[in-house]
Amino acid sequence: MNNLKGPDGFDQFYGEMFKGRWPSLKASLLLPKKHVAILNPFSKFKFPEEPIQMTGVPFPHHIADAFPHPEITEEGYFNYYLMDAASIFPVLALEPKAGERVVDLCAAPGGKSLLCAFLMKNEGLLISNDRSSARRSRIHKIFDEYLPKTQQKNHKVTAHDASKWCLYEKNVYDKVLLDAPCSSERHVLADPKEIALWAPGRTKAIAVSQFAMLASALDITKPGGLIVYSTCALSQLENDDIMRKLEQKRGGRYELIRKEFPVGEPTEFGWQVLPDTTGWGPFYLSMVRKIK
Ligand SMILES: C[S@@+](CC[C@H](N)C(=O)[O-])C[C@H]1O[C@@H](n2cnc3c(N)ncnc32)[C@H](O)[C@@H]1O
């Protein structure tokens, strides 16, 4: 299987992973994405129609196949932020609260950090970290487009390598989100150049750096604090296998937390949202509470 490359290799690799589910899963990955529009609390914008809401999502929102590009309203801020419904779930899992010390380790462009900021109401500390300087500027841009400066006083943007943060700090944060860089197969499948270059070594290499980041996330979290790991990968090497490796290498230092989300299905260590059954995702998340 290691010799398989390009579109045929991709098909065989994911076919073996998802078995009989793969043809419909692959077809669903090629469909246009639906969106959730999360209303900006700093804009007075309201949808003309009755919004379609997903139960359990604590942000006023509306769901549709397509939305007009967000617009600045008279208050001076964008009216809504568009995202995949499943991308909201890591923030539901993290439940950041006013006054907590929260880190979003791989934060750019900043959608999940923005939702954290809405929940934290400018109290405590919210750090949006990203190693890429170009992508960090997108975090600043999004925050300025959606929040008054006076509502960003608890927000800091940093530039650490997430896998090395633990060398400088330990046992500091109440909540840590690791929305890790991943294989993002939906994008690979949509891009002929990307899929031509695909090889199984890619997901294996990404998984190595994801695990290093997760181990670092565990170290920087306070005992009793929460870590949420998420990806938009299909590859199980980057999802449950990462949590299995954490159990093997750091077992006893944390407990796995199980939680249900508005759409999707449980997995061995977490929760997965796949587009063949839900129309959302792909998305995976798992959450743990640090013990020591
Ligand atoms: C999946 S994206 C994050 C999406 C983001 N959480 C959001 O909701 O908008 C992954 C991000 O990780 C960043 N990244 C990659 N390697 C990193 C590292 N070692 N340390 C910190 N950030 C990293 C990338 O620049 C990229 O912006």
The ligand as an SDF file (V2000), in Angstrom:
LIG
                    3D

 27 29  0  0  0  0  0  0  0  0999 V2000
   -6.3810   23.7720   10.7580 C   0  0  0  0  0  0  0  0  0  0  0  0
   -5.5790   25.2990   10.7220 S   0  0  0  0  0  0  0  0  0  0  0  0
   -6.3270   26.1040   12.0850 C   0  0  0  0  0  0  0  0  0  0  0  0
   -7.7060   26.6670   11.8160 C   0  0  0  0  0  0  0  0  0  0  0  0
   -8.1810   27.5600   12.9490 C   0  0  0  0  0  0  0  0  0  0  0  0
   -8.2030   26.8520   14.2080 N   0  0  0  0  0  0  0  0  0  0  0  0
   -9.5350   28.1850   12.7110 C   0  0  0  0  0  0  0  0  0  0  0  0
  -10.5430   27.7160   13.2270 O   0  0  0  0  0  0  0  0  0  0  0  0
   -9.5960   29.1900   11.9790 O   0  0  0  0  0  0  0  0  0  0  0  0
   -3.9960   24.8970   11.3380 C   0  0  0  0  0  0  0  0  0  0  0  0
   -3.0750   26.0810   11.6230 C   0  0  0  0  0  0  0  0  0  0  0  0
   -1.9190   25.5590   12.3010 O   0  0  0  0  0  0  0  0  0  0  0  0
   -0.8160   26.3840   12.0030 C   0  0  0  0  0  0  0  0  0  0  0  0
    0.3950   25.6170   12.3560 N   0  0  0  0  0  0  0  0  0  0  0  0
    0.9940   24.6250   11.6610 C   0  0  0  0  0  0  0  0  0  0  0  0
    2.0280   24.1220   12.3570 N   0  0  0  0  0  0  0  0  0  0  0  0
    2.0940   24.8070   13.5350 C   0  0  0  0  0  0  0  0  0  0  0  0
    2.9310   24.7510   14.6740 C   0  0  0  0  0  0  0  0  0  0  0  0
    3.9330   23.8540   14.7590 N   0  0  0  0  0  0  0  0  0  0  0  0
    2.7070   25.6080   15.6970 N   0  0  0  0  0  0  0  0  0  0  0  0
    1.6950   26.5140   15.6190 C   0  0  0  0  0  0  0  0  0  0  0  0
    0.8660   26.6220   14.5560 N   0  0  0  0  0  0  0  0  0  0  0  0
    1.0500   25.7750   13.5390 C   0  0  0  0  0  0  0  0  0  0  0  0
   -0.9800   26.6860   10.5180 C   0  0  0  0  0  0  0  0  0  0  0  0
   -0.2880   27.8840   10.1830 O   0  0  0  0  0  0  0  0  0  0  0  0
   -2.5090   26.8100   10.4130 C   0  0  0  0  0  0  0  0  0  0  0  0
   -2.8840   28.1680   10.4740 O   0  0  0  0  0  0  0  0  0  0  0  0
  1  2  1  0
  2  3  1  0
  2 10  1  0
  3  4  1  0
  4  5  1  0
  5  6  1  0
  5  7  1  0
  7  8  2  0
  7  9  1  0
 10 11  1  0
 11 12  1  0
 11 26  1  0
 12 13  1  0
 13 14  1  0
 13 24  1  0
 14 15  1  0
 14 23  1  0
 15 16  2  0
 16 17  1  0
 17 18  1  0
 17 23  2  0
 18 19  1  0
 18 20  2  0
 20 21  1  0
 21 22  2  0
 22 23  1  0
 24 25  1  0
 24 26  1  0
 26 27  1  0
M  CHG  2   2   1   9  -1
M  END
$$$$
